Amino acid sequence: MKQKQKKNSLVVQIVIAVILGGIMGSIMPDFSNYFKVIGDLFLKLMQMSIPLLVLGQIVQAIGGIEAKELKKFGTQTLLIFGVSSLLASIWGVLAAYVFRPGEGVVINVDLENVIESKSLLWTDTLLGFFPSNIFDALSKGSIIQIIVFACFFGLALNRFMQRNPESQLFKTISDFNEVIMNIIRLVMTLAPIGVFCLIGSSISDLGTGIILPLVKYLVIYSAATIVFLIFWIIVVCAYCKIGFVPLIRNMRQISIVAIVTISSAVTLPIAIDDAKAKLGISKRITELVLPLGVSLNSNGSAMFMSITVVTIMQLYQIDFNLQTLVYLSIMATLVSLANAVVPGGGLVSLAIIVPQMGLPIESIAIFAGVEWFTGIIRTILNVNSDVYTAILVAAAADELDVSCYK
């Protein structure tokens, strides 16, 4: 009971920090640099353990599961990831095509601050999944490379433990993971201060003027995301036979942390804790699905790229046909695999996909000013869809405690 009250108290403190940060950033913009330093420090403290968390959780999840069940859960998880990301991309294209956020918008682009384009060959994407040195991948925080190594390590550990059941190696890894989680829990005690400073510095730097030309784009993108989240919730509630309101209530803390940190990776430890404690997902499915979802499931990123590219086409009055839109939907789904899992990753994704669609690279600069706002929308869909996937996989395996939703 005390632990539940403590978690609720943290949620309340974070919400208060968001409100106070917004007010402070508006009335005291000169202090934005001071806010930024503390906010960035909080993010760094969160991020410093994320590579080890992802590595350890996947190794433990794969290493401690039977081969038959691993194949079953892994196939289900990847199938849901792929289908949901493609649907999100298609939905983004439809929303932009129907409501036309780029029409009638006049924006002055600062060509001096144009973002450099990035080429994307399928061979580069494939090779980029595999690390040449795991320590290099860990130091750079390359999540997808860490995931690939962790899968190999977990499979090797699984075979090793079957042949050497008396070994304490698996227990040692489990204990190591618990220490990493404790580090993150310690850092989370600073969350209200960190969030206050992040919000304050962002509001101070951006103001409201930067978003006015793109209000229609942001409204349509937000509405499309909300509708897609409702679709997700309906599917999960219908399949798992759980309540609509309890599901939203139990995911409250996960959603708030995703919004204020704008990072799937930073939200991961909170999602892992709440998935087990509040959502009734079994430990092994939580620790397998959620870390994989950080890079391999990017509903929000896929939708962001598709709706933004169509908006750019409309801004430049470029004609597009059905074939172009289908190609865009598939391309956005694939590029979402290479999406950065830290704040600012949206611009990296646009720098990849915009040239691939034959659009002017300078168009990305238009959206740089609203990256913070689009990051919020993108991240909550990324994070929540990971959790919804875990709930579906757990329900299919009869490893979902439905009493948590009463």
N, C-alpha and C positions, 0 to 999 in steps of 0.2 A: 504493500500500500504506500509506504514511504517512497519507494522507488518510482511508482507511478506519479505521485505528487511532485517529486523532484523533476521528472521529465516534463510534466505539465507546466511547472514553474519556469523551466528553461524556455519552453515555447512562448509563454507570456512575456518573458524578458526579451526574447528576440523580436517579437512583434512590437513591443514598446521601443526597442532600439531602432527598428525600421522607421517608426513614426518620428521619433526624436531626431534621428539622423537626417531625415528629409527636411524637417523644420530648420535644423541647425545649418544644413547645407544651403538653404534658401536665404537665410538672414545673415549668415556669416561666411560668404564665399571666400574671403581672404584667408581663411584657415584651412582651405581645401588641401594644401600640401601637407599640413600636419596630420589631417585625417587620413590622407592617402598612405602615408608611411606606416601608420598603425594598422590600417586595413590590409595593406599588402603583407605586413608581417604576420597577421593572423592567417591569411591565405597560405603563406609559405609554411607556417607551422602545421597547417592541415595537410598540405601537399607533401611534406617531407616523408611521411610514412605511407603514402598511398601506394607507391610501387611495391613496397614490401608487403602491404596488406593484400593487394591483388595477387601477387605471387604466392603468398602463403595460403590464402583462402582457397585458391584453385587447386594447389598441390594437395591440401588437406581434403578437399571435397572429392577429387578424383582418386587420391591414394586410399581413401577409406571406403570406397564403394565397389560393389561387385561388378565385374566386367559387363555382364548382361544388362544390369540396371543402368550402367554408365552409357552404354550404347542407346538404350531406350530414352533416357532423360536428355542426353545430348542431342539426339535427333529431333525430339519434340521441341527443345529449346531453340535450336537453330532454325527450325521450320517456322516457328512463331515469330522469331526475330526478322527473318527475311520477308515473310508475308506482310507483317504489320508495317515494316519500313516502306515497302513498296506501296501499300495502301495509303500511308501517310503522304508519300510523294505524289501519288495520283490525286489525292484529296486537295493538296496544295495547288496543283495545276488547275483543277476544276474551280477552286475558290477564286484564284486570280483571273481565270478566263471569264467567269461569270460576272464578278463584281468589279473587275478592271481597275485595280488600285493605281496603276501607272498613268491612266488617262487624265489629261488636264492638269498635270503637275509640272510646274516650272521650277527647276532647281539649278543654281549656279554651282558647277563642279570645280573644285580646286585641283587643277591638273598638276600642280606642283607636288601634291601629296598623293599621287596615284600609286596604288599598290601594285607591286610587281606580279606579273602573271606567273602561274606555275603549270608546267606541262604535266599531263597525267597519261601515261601509257599503261595498259593493263599489265605489262611485264613489270613495270616499276612498282605498281600497286602490289602485285603478287610477291615480288622479292622484298618489298618493304615490310611484309608481315613477319619475316624471319630474321632474327638477330644474328649477327656474326659474332657478337660478344655480349653475353647477358649482363655483364657489369656495365657495359656502355649503354645498353638499353635501360638499365635501372637508373643510371646517372642522368640520362636524358629524359626519363619519365615516359618512354615510348610504350604506352599501355598495351597496344596490340602485340608488339614483339614480346613483352613480358608474359602476356596470356599464352602465346604459342609455346614459349619455353616452359611455362608452368604446366601446360597440358602434357608435354613430353616428360617432364619431371614427375608429374602425378602418375602417369601411366607406368613409368619405370618403378616408382615407389610402390605402386599397387602390386606389380609382379614380385618385387623384392619382399614385401610383407607376406605374400602368399607362401613364398618359399622359406621365409624366416619369421614366423609368427611371434617368436620370442623376442625379437628386436624391439628396442625402445625408440627407434628413429621416428615412427609416426607420432608417438606421444610427445617427443621433443619438438616436432614441428607444430603440433597442436598448442603446446605451451608457449612456443615462440609467437604464434598468432595471437594468443591471448594477451601477451605483453604488448604487442603492437596496438591491439584494440584499447588497451589501458592508456597508452600514450595519447591516442586520439581522443579518448574520453577526457583526459586531463586538459588537452587543448580546447575541447568543446566548452569547458567552464569559462573560457574567455570569449565565447561566441557573442554574447550581447555587446561587449566592447568592440570587438572586431566588426560586427555587422553595423553598429552605429557609425563607425569610421568609414566603412565601405560605402554606405548609403550617403553619408554626408559629403564625402569627396566626389562621388559621382554626380550628385545634384549640383555641387558647387562648380564642377568643371563643365557640365553640359548645359545647365539651365533648361528652360523650356523652349527657347527659340529654335534650337536645332531640330526639334521633332515636328514643328508646325507644318512644313511642306510635306511631310510623310505621315501625317495623322491618319489619312484614309488607309494607307498601306498597313500601318500598325493596328488599326481597328479591325481590318479584314483578316490579317494574320492572327490576331488574338482570338477573334470569333471562330476562325477555322480550327484553331488549336483546342478551344473549349469544346466545340462540337465533336472533335475527334476523341477527346478525353471522355466525353459522355458516352460515345460509341464504345470505347474500351470498357468503361464501367458497366454498361448494359451487358456486354458479352461476358465479362467476368462474373457478374451477379447471377446471370441466367445459367451459366454453366456450373458454377459452384454452389448455386442455391443459397446465396448469402444476401444480407440486406444492403441496400444502396447507401443509406445514411451511415451505418456503422463502418462501411468500407472507407468512405470519405473521411469520417472522424478519425479512424485509426491510422490514416495516412497523412494526417494533418502536419505532424512534425517533419516528415520527409519532404512534403511539398514546400513548407516554409523554408527549410534549409536550402532546398534546390533553388528557390527564388532568390534568396538573399546572397548566396555564394556564386550563383551562375556557373556551377561546375558539377558535372556528374561524378567526377572522381572524388571531389571534396565531400559530396553528399553520401558516397558509398558506405562509410562506416555507420552512419546514422540509419541508412536504409537496411543494412544487415542486422543491426540491433532491433529495430522496430519490426522487421519482417518476422523475426522469431518471437519477439515478446508481444507484439500487438496484433499481428496479422495471422498468426498461427501456422506459419510455413515451417516445415521441418528444417533442422539445422543443415543437413547435407544438401538439400535442394537450394536453400538460401545461399550457401557458400559456393555452390556451383553456378547457379543462374545469374545472380546479381553481379559478381565480378566479370563474368563473360559479357554481360550486357553493357558494361561501361564503354566498350569499343564496338562490339558486334551488333548492338541494337541501338539505332539512332533515329527513332521516329521523328523527333523534333528537328534534327538536323536535315533529314531528308525533306520534310515539309518546308523548312526554312529555305533551302536551296531552290526547290521547285517554284514556290510562290514568289521568291525574289527574282529569279531569272525571268519569269513571265512578266513581272512588273517592269523589269529593265527593258524587255522587248516593247512593252507598251510606252515606256518613257521615250524611247528612240523611234517609236512608230514603225517597228520592224514587223513585217508580216510573218505569221507562223501557221503551219498546217497541223493536221492530226498526227502525221508521222513525226514532226518535230516535237510535239508534246509527249508522245509515247517515248521517244528517245530521251527526252529530258527526264521523264519519270524514272526510267531505268538508270540513267546516268546519276541522278541525285541519290538514288538508293545505294549505288556502288560507291560513290564518293563519300557518302556518310560513314563508310567503314574507315576512311582515312581522316575523319574529323577529329580535331584536337578536343581533349576532354577538360580543358581549362578555359577560364574566361578569355574571350577574344578569338576563339576557334572558328567562329562563323565567317570572319573575313578570310581566314586561311582557306576554308571550303569554297568560298566564292572565287578566290584567286585561282582555284583549280577548275571549277566548272564553267565559269563565265567564258574564258577563251575557248573551251571545248565546244561551247554552243555558238561560237563565231560572233560573240558580242564584244563591244569595246571594253577593254580592261579598266579604263578610267571610270566606268560606271560604278565600280565597287566603292569608289570614294564617296559616292552619294550616300551610301548606307553605313559608312564608318561612324557617322555622328549618332546613329541610333543603335549601334552594336550592343550597348548595355541593355537597351529595352528589348531588342530581339533575342538577346542572350537569355533573359528571364523567361520569355515565352518558349524558347527552344529547349531550355534545360528542364523545365517542369515536365514537358512531354517525354523527353529522353528518360528521365529518372522514373516517372510514374509508369511508363510502359515497361520498363525493366521489372518493376515490382509486380505489375499485372501479369507479366509472363510467368514469373515465379509462382504466383498464386494458381494460374492455370495448370502448370506442370505439377505442382503439389497436389492439386485436386485430382488430376488424372491418376496420380500414384497413390491416392488415398492417404496423403501425408499433410492434409490441411485440417487444422483444428478449427472447425466452424463455430465453436463456442465463443471464440474471440469476437464474433460479429453479432452478439446478442446484447 
